[in-house]
């Protein structure tokens, strides 16, 4: 039996998050990648970014 390695850095449908704490800031992921919050919003374009932002206590996913 073989197992497939799935990269969580695959592009996915963009998801926008609202930052409830800051108007603007830079979020640094454990991988070193940065995500910029501007006007209370940040967009995640990869599964790794979405997983990181989903866990962040100040951020909420906005409806599509």
C-alpha positions as CSV (number, residue, x, y, z in Angstrom):
1,X,0.0,0.0,0.0
2,X,1.3,3.4,-0.9
3,X,0.5,6.7,0.8
4,X,0.2,10.0,-0.9
5,X,1.8,13.1,0.5
6,X,-0.6,16.0,0.1
7,X,0.9,19.5,0.2
8,X,-1.1,21.9,2.2
9,X,0.5,24.7,0.2
10,X,-1.8,24.0,-2.8
11,X,-3.7,27.0,-4.2
12,X,-7.3,26.9,-3.3
13,X,-10.3,29.3,-3.7
14,X,-9.4,32.6,-2.0
15,X,-10.9,33.2,1.4
16,X,-11.1,36.6,3.0
17,X,-10.8,37.0,6.8
18,X,-11.7,40.0,8.9
19,X,-9.2,41.1,11.6
20,X,-11.3,42.1,14.7
21,X,-8.3,43.5,16.5
22,X,-6.2,45.5,14.1
23,X,-6.8,47.7,11.0
24,X,-3.4,46.8,9.6
25,X,-0.6,44.5,10.6
26,X,1.7,41.7,9.2
27,X,1.1,38.1,10.4
28,X,4.1,35.8,10.3
29,X,3.3,32.1,9.8
30,X,5.6,29.4,11.3
31,X,7.0,28.8,7.8
32,X,8.1,32.4,7.6
33,X,5.5,33.4,5.0
34,X,3.9,36.8,5.8
35,X,0.3,37.9,5.3
36,X,-0.6,41.5,5.3
37,X,-3.8,42.8,7.0
38,X,-5.1,46.0,5.4
39,X,-8.4,47.7,6.2
40,X,-9.2,44.9,8.7
41,X,-8.9,42.3,5.9
42,X,-6.5,39.6,4.8
43,X,-6.8,37.1,2.0
44,X,-5.7,33.5,2.1
45,X,-4.8,31.9,-1.3
46,X,-3.3,28.6,-0.1
47,X,-4.5,25.9,2.2
48,X,-1.6,26.5,4.6
49,X,-2.6,30.1,4.9
50,X,-6.2,29.2,5.5
51,X,-5.3,26.7,8.2
52,X,-3.1,29.3,9.9
53,X,-5.8,32.0,9.8
54,X,-8.6,29.7,10.8
55,X,-6.7,29.1,14.1
56,X,-6.0,32.7,14.8
57,X,-8.2,34.1,17.6
58,X,-8.5,37.6,16.2
59,X,-9.7,36.6,12.7
60,X,-13.0,35.5,11.4
61,X,-13.7,34.0,8.0
62,X,-16.1,36.1,5.9
63,X,-18.9,34.5,3.9
64,X,-18.1,34.1,0.2
